[in-house]
Amino acid sequence: MSTDPSTPEGKDTVEQVRAAAENAGTVVGGSAAEDADAVSAICGNIGWVLLLVVLVTMVLLAIALRSVLLPIKALVQNVVSIGAAYGLTVLIWQDGFGAEALFGAEASGAITFWVPLAAFSFLFGLSMDYELFILSRIREEHDAGRSTDDAAIAGLSYTGRLVSSAALILFLAFIALSTVPVIDVKIFATTLAVGIALDATIVRGVLTPALVAWFGRLNWWWPGSSRHR
């Protein structure tokens, strides 16, 4: 088939071929059919996997930060960060905006089925590391007696350069990976590079301290605790 199996047209073609083969009493093989089966297997269980990830992350962050609101905020910010990375990747590699200029390659017209899941695994872990690093320092400053606003400023001033430096190293590493001639790897590396850049600058550098300052005393609410400022 001449159409990428990941596109809607390609999926329709695979389904039509399979229906015709089933009527003839046979089955369909090949990479297109294997990709379709892989997508079905992954998407069939993705809801339970994401639910488990959310629950475990919530519990661990709540215990580490002694807060109910901060873990929820961290998860919402991760959704924003990863969603923005997906959107820009689709814009570049599926819709073709900038693929030729930035990477010297034509847009694929579709995102390889394994890229979103693999990118989610990387970006969720990395962005949550940054978030926990920043929030832990803010929590320490607050426990030391600072107000929420002052704790947010002090926490970001201590951790900002470290987070930015780590993100820059990873960003450059994935930009280098995007120069390989394999389109699937280019798409994957682009997603990671864009996701890390957005997360370290806009999400962790701006939204995290801004939301902590905005929520004020609500950040530190914890069942059974009476100390909030």
N, C-alpha and C positions, 0 to 999 in steps of 0.2 A: 504494500500500500504506500502511496506517495504522501499521505497526510500523517503528521505526528500523532501517535496514539493518545498522547496526553491532551490533545485539543478536543473540543466537543465534536467536531466533524470526525476525528479519528476514532473516538469512542463509539459514535454511531456506526461507523464502518465495521468495527470489531464486533459489535452486537449483531449487526446484520449477517456478517459471515458466520458467526456462531449459531444464529438461528437457522441459517440455511444448512449448516453442517449437522445440527441436531435433527432436522427433518430428514436428512439423508442417513441418519444413524451413525454418525461419526463425530469426532471432536476436533477442535482447532488447537494447534500448537504455535510455537514461534514467539519472538520477543514481544510482539504487540499483545498477544493473549496473556503472556506471563506478566507483563506490566499491568494489564487490567486486573488480573487476579491479585497482584501485590497491592494495588490501590484498594481493592475491596477488603482484603485482609487487614490492612492498616487502618482504614477508616471504620471498619466494623468494630474495632476495639479502642479507638482513640478516645472516645468519650470516657470510658472507665479509667484509662491511663491518666488523662488530664485531671479527672476528679481525684485520683489518688495523689497525684503531684500537688494539687492545690491543698488537699487536707494535710498532707505531711508537711508541706511548707508552712502552712498556717500554724500548725502546732509547734514546730521547731522555732519559728520566728517569735511566736508569742512567748514561749518560755525564755528565749534568749534576750528579748527586749523588754519583757514584763509589761506588755502592752497588747491591747486588743485591736486598736485602730491601726497601728503601724504595720502589722502584717497585711492587713487588707489593703492599705495604701500601696505597699510594695508590690502586691500582686496586680493591682489595677495598673500601676505604672509599667509593670512588665508587659501587660497586654498592649498598652499604648506603644511601648518601644518596639516590641516584636511585630505588631501590626503595621507600624510605619516602615519597618525594614521590609516586610512582605510587599507592601504597597509600592515602594520604590523599585524593588526587584522586578515586580510585574511591569511597572512603567518602562523600565529599561529593556528587559529581556523578552517580555511578551508583547508589549505595545511598540517597542522599538525606539523609544526616545533616548538618544544618546549612546546606544550600543556601538554604533560604528565609530562615533567620535571618541568615545572613552576607551573602547577595547579593540577597535579595529576589526570587529566581527559583526555579522548580521544577526538581528534578533531571531531567537529560535521560534517565536510565536507561541510558545508554551513553556511552563515551568516544569522541569523534570519532577516526577511524582515524589521522589525521596528527598528532595531539597527542603521543602517546608518542615518536615519532621526532623531531619538532621540539624537544620539551622535552629529550630526551636530548642533542641537539646543543648546546643552550644550557647545560644544567646540567653536562655533562661538561667543557666548556671552562672555564666559570667556576670550578667546584670544583677542577679541576686547577690553575688559576692560583693559587688560594688555597693549595693544598697545596704547590706548588712554591715559592711565596713564603715560606711558613713553614719548610719543610724546608731551603731554601737558607740561610736565616739560622741555623738550628740547625747545619747543616753548617759554616758559617763559624765559629760559636762553638766547635764541637768542634775544628776545625783550629787555632784559636787557642790550644788547650791546655786547654779546659774538659772536665770529665767529661761523660758523656752526660746525666746528670740535670741538671747545671748548664747545659749547652748547650740543653736543651729548655726550661728555665725562661727563660733569657735570650732565646732565639729567639722564644718566644711573647710575652714582654714587649715586644719591639721591634715585632713584627708584628701583635699582637692587635688594637690599636686601629684600625690601618689596614684590616685585613680586616673588622672589625666595622662600621666606617664605610662601606666600599664595599658590603658586603652590605646594610646598612640602606637605603642610597640605592636600590639595585636592588630591594629588597623593596617599598619604597614606590612605586617606579615601576610595578611589576607589579600592585600592589594598585590603583593608579589605572587601569591598563589593564583590570582586571577589572570596572570599573564600566560598560563599554560594553554596549549592549543585546544584542549578539550572543553567543549561548550558547557557540559554539565558541571564541570569543576569551576568554570568561570562564573556560572550562575550561583553556585554555592558560596564561592569566595566573595562575590559581590554582596550577597545577602548578609554574610557575617561582617564584612567591613562596614557596610552602611549601618547595620544594626548597632555595632559597637560605637561608631562615631556618634550616632544619634543618642544612644543611651548615656554615654559619658558626658556629653555636652549639654543637651537640652533636658533630658530626663533626670539624671543624677546631679548635674551641676546647677540646674535651675529649679525644676519642679520639686525635687526632694526637699531642699531646705525651705522653699517657699511654702509648700504644703504643711511642713512641720510648724513653721511660724504661724500659719493661718489657723491651723486646728488648735493651737495653744494647749490648754490643759487637757483637752480630749486625748492628746497623744499618750498621756501617762495614765489613763484610766486602766485599772487592773482590779479584778474582783478581790475584795478584802483589803484594798489599800486605801488609805485616807490622805496620802500626801500627793497633792497635785498643785502645780503652779503654771 
